[in-house]
């Protein structure tokens, strides 16, 4: 069971890259445990993707592939990080995403917020971040 649950909610949003819901101040050191996503209207044009950041640093692992492009005799790497939790196309709920970085952590006195990366037709979306207090921390 989580010690803290942060809830981010939006009915309609103006555009991708927008913040979803409030920004939370987290007083104690915590470790993210799970992300739950629910959409009243499921995404129809692709996956719904959100990123959650603690002091502007993502909590999620990079799951993008590195692309290699060759130009004559030289090669260059093109890499766009994809650090998101997602709700698959056609689904209304994802009940336990845990694609966090290996060292994902929310430090005491951090600000945590959620950003919409891809809406893809979803509406009335709620994102929950579950946190556990680190060892030695006492609940208020």
Secondary structure, DSSP 8 states (H G I E B T S, - for coil): --SEEEEEEESS-SSTT-EEEEEEEE-S-EEEEEEEEEEEE--SSS-EEEEEEETTEE-B------EEEEETTEEEEE------EEE-TT-SEEEEE--B-TT--B-TTEEEEEEEEE-TT-EEEEEEEEEEE-TT----
